[in-house]
Every structure is written in structure tokens, then in C-alpha cells.
């Protein structure tokens, strides 16, 4: 793609961008939300027509005027939200719109199933072609989409955040498939916020920032810090300046709490004012359930003290009144009302305080609060009234944080605070959490992102199968040590 520019209503989304992709190469394409990745890919896949510039495939200048012409030229996109028909079979999905038919005009299911098996075997995928798609896993559905792509004689396959809904095991299986695609002479464009994945699977990474191409790097020689700096134009060490801190004032004390449903047992720890304590472990280790118990949303037995007084939250309202906020890992399901405006989402937890006489909604008060936090957190939105569903993941997360900061919390429970947001928004959230601790807010963080855990935490509690197996100061921790405790390779409850 040479000298690609694209403007919307006079605003340049892409400015003279040139990138190249070699045959049998896996290219990572990274950048913050709004950097131009989606626009560039939509031009290549025929959704948009560039204002300026040219596209060449194997040296031939191409006019890609529609998604259909992109497919005819061998450019296939595998979207983050898998486009598949759940009520049809695997074979019917692979050949949707180009079914194999008898001379009579009826669909030849026997031949179509056989062809589907051929394309699935090209990727060493063992799925029955007659299986109804709704009955297979998300990872298997993705494999069906990939099999369809190679059956279309793909020369370039674009993957947009392909691991967003996959487990670690499923991600590893996808990477095996991508390597097989590469061996077949097909090139891949891999878009992901997860830079560790870029390092693992890609050969080269191209970086976009503010609609411009910043450059490319060989992933085998570049470190993640350099990629991040290229993406956001600043250094992470300048954003989060870690210093040695001492903590005296215990705000929360948890003693031998156990979940009534068995999710966790005998959990004890202290949280000091202005401290970040992180719960981490493998999926299913009980971290989220502990956070929900402290927020009154998970029944438990044992003792919790808040400011040295016994505290037993039976419902979330009890915790909110005690100045405890909870940022769920599921922001779209549990953190936001997506069709509602930005300002109404921000004011949601403090409506009574903003109401006239404590009863009647005061929209002016809600909008004033919304404006305050939009400015404070640099939330990118065209207006206060913008439905929050149209914001980027990072800006949605800032709205959730703003909602809970509006209650003026003493304690903030944050579960996977940067899941699904780009690296620039991630750095902004890190800085925000760091600044909150300076103001005396205590943070109980739940995270499986180990670089995030090491960067933000003062203390780390490592869970294994519902119990604390390790407690370690962040300055003494490493990813290897954390994983050894999380998997039980090291036993013990203190370090």
C-alpha cells in the first residue's frame, strides 16, 4: 500500500501511509485506537476507497472497489466478531454463497462435504463438515472461517483481534494454524492490542500513530518498550514513576473469608491507604469472586473490617455507601448501559446526590458532572449525549472509572482494568490509577496481565485453586516467580 491517504469530511484519518507485506510473512499492525488501523484495513478489504494512493498485489496495481473485489483479488478479512451462520453446517458456512450444485440445480451436499473436509485438512482441523456451527466452540468457529478463507484462494488474510474471545490453549492452536497458512505461501496481517502476541507470532510489526506510519521493526530484535514508545510517542517509565512507599494506615482487613459456593477459601490480607494490592492467578483461581464478595455481590463467611470496624456487605449498595467502588472485568455487561449517553453513565452511581430534593432527576447536574470527568480523564467523545456504545474500549473504560470516582471512593476494586483496550488507553489508565493512590485511594486490583501486575502493584497476592499460595512485594517479583506460585510449582503462603 503506497502513499495511502483518507479523509472524512475534511479530516485526515490516514496521511501518506505506506506499508509493505512479503509473501509468506505474518505482519503485525499496531497502534492506539484512532491511529488509523481500521481505516487502512477497510481500504484494503474494499469497504472504503482511499482518497489518494495505490495498492499493489504481487507487483500489479489493484482497484479494490468493494469487499467482493477484495475477495476476488485474494484479500480476505477474519473479523473480531466472527461472521458465521450458527444454524448452518460447517460445510454450508465454508461454501456460503457459492454452494456446489448438481446439474439439476440442487445442492450437492456429498461433494460439498468432501470439499469442506479437504480444506479443513489443509489446516489439520478435525471437525465434521455436517456439524451445526452453533454446536462447536468459538475457536472451532474461527477455524471454519479460516478454512473458508483459504478455499477462496486467499493471498492475504487479515485477522482483526483474533484472540479476543479465546483461551490460552485456543490461542496456541490459532498460532499453529497461522504458521500452517504461512507455509502455504499465504501472507497474514495480524491486528492486536496484545503486544506479547505480536512478538510471538509475527515476523514484522508496522506501527501507526495519529494516521501516520511511524515505521516497521523486526519483531525478533525489537523490545516491547520500543514498540509502545512508537505507538504512543512517549516512554512508559515517564508515565509510571515507581517509588518506594511505606504504608501505615490499614483501611481494609480481611480475615479467613471463604465463599459459600467454594470459589475461594481462607483468604486473609490487609490493604493500606494509598496502596495497590493485586490478586492474580490462573483463570478460575477465585480472584474475581473475592472482589465481588468485598462489593457485596458474593456470599461469604469470615470477617472483613473497614477502618477497624466490622463490615459485612450483603449487597452492592452496602459497599457503595461505605465508599467502595467496583470496576468489573465485564464493562459492557456489568459496567455500562450501552445505549445511554456518556453523561448518564458517569452519573449513574450518584443520581440521588445529584437529584433535586433527593428525588427528582436534575439533568443539568448530571451533565455538569459528565463534563467534569470527560475533561479530567480526556474521554474522547463528540458530545455529552453520545451513546457510550459508540466509544472505543479505552474510552468506555474511562467512563466506568469516572462513574465510580464520582462516589469519591476510599477503596476501588478494579477487575482486569485494561482488558480489551489499546496500549495508549492502557497507559492512561495506569497513570490514572497511580495518581489516585497519591490522593489516598486504596486499590484492590485483579489482573492476569503479568506485566501490568508488576508495573502497578505494591504487593501481589497469588492464588492457586481458590487459596492464597504466595504473598510478595512487587519489587521482589517476576513473571516467572508469579507463575510458579500460580501453578503450585512453589508452595507456601508468604515470601
C-alpha angles and dihedrals in degrees: 000000000000128000094339116184127174130184131190115198091337095312116116112231091174126026118196096318119180123181133161135205125195127217113274091011129131109216123193115214113198140169141124121285105284093027091116103258096125093045092051093049093046089055091051092047094048100250092115132027113225119241090222138003140050140262121217126190116191089343096308120115109237132204104211103186102160142009088262092056090048089055091047088054092051099258110133127178124209103198127214089241100057110238102215137131106242096197095054128078126259091257093047089053094049091052099033109149093011103058119174108246139192121241084261090065094248120126113268098220094175093057093039091052091049091050090049091053089051093054093043090051090053084070095036089247116155106201124133110248089220094056114116108243096229088064096059129076125267089251091053090048088055090051089053090053090050091049088052090051095054090044086061089061092252119198095177125024118193117207116196112199090324097176098050092109099028132102122231091263092049090047090054089051090051091051089053088054092048090054090051090051089052091051089056091060095257119136123222134209108201119195117191142146087212103092093185087064091051089054092048103047110018132084096201136012127212119199127210124191127178092345095308131106109245094186144265135275137195103249091214092064104029123085124222092247091063092048091050091048090051090050099048102023094234140075122262093221089062091053099051112033107187117207134175109267133188122210126204109156113078108207099171128030120184118192124189098323117173129185117245089223094052097250092128138003141201096358115176129170144129128235118203128207110275093010129127112216115181129205111205139163142119120314110285094025092124102254096126092046091055091053091049091049091055088051093052095253100107125050117237144161125227133061134301122183124195115195088348092304124112110259123188112175111200096177137012092261089064090057094044090054088051089056096254118140126196125205107193124213087232099065095165094050102032107014107047143032095225101201092050125090126268092249095049091051092050092050095043098103095046104042093124092055091048096046124100109256087354092285115062122071113246107200092185090059091047092050092047090053090046092051091050094055095039088058095040095051098031091238107188107226131135091228147350088258096055110125105248092229089074094058123096119261092257093051091046088054091051089053090053091049091047090052091057096040087056088072088058093236126206090198127032120194109201119187114197091336096190103034111142097005128117122255095258093053088043091057090048092053091047090053091047094052090046091052092048091060089054087058090054100261113143117219129205104192126193113198142151092190099103098195087052091048092051094045100049109027131097091187131013126209111196118205128203120187094338099316134090107256098171141020115191139165110247092236089062096044135096133176089256094052092047092050092048090056094041092053095040095247086128118040126204140080102242138039 
